[in-house]
Amino acid sequence: MDNMDMAKLMSILSKLDKKDLEAGLEKANQILNSKDKDNILNNLKNMNK
C-alpha cells in the first residue's frame, strides 16, 4: 500500500465513530476468516449501492 492509499484510509477512519469502526472491523474479520470470501464481498458491495 502506498502513502496516498494510507492517507486516504486514515482520513476515512478518522471520520468514523467507534460503533461504525467496530462494525467495519467485525465485517473485515468475518471476511478474513470465511471460506466464502467472494460471496461476503459481493453482499457488502450490493449493500453499499
C-alpha positions as CSV (number, residue, x, y, z in Angstrom):
1,M,0.0,0.0,0.0
2,D,1.5,3.3,-0.9
3,N,1.4,6.5,1.2
4,M,-1.5,8.0,-0.7
5,D,-3.7,5.0,-0.1
6,M,-2.7,5.0,3.6
7,A,-3.5,8.7,3.9
8,K,-6.9,8.1,2.3
9,L,-7.6,5.2,4.7
10,M,-6.6,7.2,7.7
11,S,-8.9,10.0,6.6
12,I,-11.9,7.6,6.2
13,L,-11.1,6.0,9.6
14,S,-10.9,9.4,11.4
15,K,-14.5,10.2,10.2
16,L,-16.0,7.0,11.7
17,D,-17.3,6.9,15.2
18,K,-16.4,4.0,17.4
19,K,-19.6,2.0,16.7
20,D,-19.1,2.2,12.9
21,L,-15.4,1.4,13.2
22,E,-16.1,-1.7,15.3
23,A,-18.8,-2.9,12.9
24,G,-16.4,-2.5,10.0
25,L,-13.6,-4.4,11.8
26,E,-16.1,-7.2,12.6
27,K,-17.1,-7.4,8.9
28,A,-13.4,-7.5,7.9
29,N,-12.7,-10.2,10.4
30,Q,-15.6,-12.3,9.1
31,I,-14.3,-11.9,5.5
32,L,-10.7,-12.9,6.5
33,N,-11.9,-16.0,8.4
34,S,-14.5,-17.1,5.9
35,K,-14.1,-19.8,3.3
36,D,-16.7,-17.9,1.2
37,K,-14.9,-14.6,0.9
38,D,-16.2,-13.8,-2.6
39,N,-19.9,-14.2,-1.5
40,I,-19.4,-11.9,1.5
41,L,-17.6,-9.3,-0.6
42,N,-20.4,-9.3,-3.2
43,N,-23.0,-8.9,-0.5
44,L,-21.2,-6.0,1.0
45,K,-20.8,-4.3,-2.4
46,N,-24.5,-4.7,-3.0
47,M,-25.4,-3.2,0.4
48,N,-23.4,-0.1,-0.5
49,K,-25.3,0.6,-3.8
